[in-house]
Amino acid sequence: MTETLAQNPAELVPYGGVEADAAWFDEVRRLASERDAVLLAHNYQVPEVQEVADHVGDSLALSRIAAESAASTIVFCGVHFMAETAKILSPGKRVLIPDARAGCSLAESITAEQLRAWKAEHPGAVVVSYVNTTAEVKAETDICCTSSNAVEVVRSIPAETDVLFCPDQFLGAHVKRETGRENLYVWAGECHVHAGINGQELAQRAAANPDADLYIHPECGCATSALYLAGDGAVPSEQVKILSTGDMVKQARQSSAEEVLVATEVGMLHQLRKAAPEIDFQAVNDRASCRYMKMITPAALLRALREGVDEVHVDAGVAESARESVRRMVSIGQPGGGE
């Protein structure tokens, strides 16, 4: 596990001193070829890193692409739990993260020890964990889920069986609302970036842009407010779309909207604008930038390829248990977007 969040975020100084110019791009691609590496970049990465990568997307989709790749090395430009998931699904491959300090407030909002204690309070309950969790938590989980298939996963569990849903309280609230399930218990975790995109802010932006579609990530603190705006008639219901990052790109490609307000981490705007350049995409909160995602700088990526650091390791027993929770999710249905 990473110790990133035990530190003061203000003390985390990203690797710098490298300009992401054409020479940098060529050197990164040369080294990737030399190292037999596939470069993966999450949608929240800086645009330069997204552009140099072989594949860009959500974390689970990228991990599945990596598992199918012939490359012997995976360089995962994202946060630590994402690189762990890639290692879980590709145990025989070398996995590097360009900066091991890149943690995740959501993944670290529940530990395996806390989950074991919670399970002890609810014997017989089925544990459903969002893929945005550590390997140790996945190993204590019955079924993983993504933001796009969480409702489907929970509906697959017998109605009389208690469900423990972790770690995201906003996604959990969305699942509870959609399923109407009273015996679903939700852990009080959150992504600090998504939690900071609030309902008042969304309402103000929507009022100022009445013709805009709303793309809302279910981890956001404003997700309930978005549905309230639709139900109250303040925003036409067809304009409000609760979407994972992967599904936002799919929706953008088929949309006829001229303007879209996006409630998620601001790095997502780069892929949306590439997918549908004719649409005016605007962030609901342009300060919603994840400092940990932005630890993966051009300098950090170059360092990882040149020096072979930082390698990600997952205990074999933990990885096998975690892999089973992911397999169960996939057996229920294609998970679509990873977050």
Buried (B, 14 or more C-beta within 10 A) or exposed (E): BBEBBEEEEEEBEBBEEBEBEEEBBEBBBEBBEEBEBBBBBBBBBBBBBBBBBBBBBBBBBBBBBBBEBEBEBBBBBBBBBBBBBBBBBBEEBBBBBBBBBBBBBBBBBBBBEBBEEBBEEBEEBBBBBBBBBBBBBBBBBBBBBBBBBBBBBBBBBEEEEBBBBBBBBBBBBBBBEBBEBEEBBBBEBBBBBBBBBBBEBBBEBBEEBEEBBBBBBBBBBBBBBBBBBBEEEBBEEEBBBBBBBBBBBBBBEEBEBEEBBBBBBBBBBBBBBBBBEEBBBBBBBEEBBBBBBBBBBBBBBBBBBEEEBBBBEBEEEBBEBBBBBBEBBBEBEEBBBBB
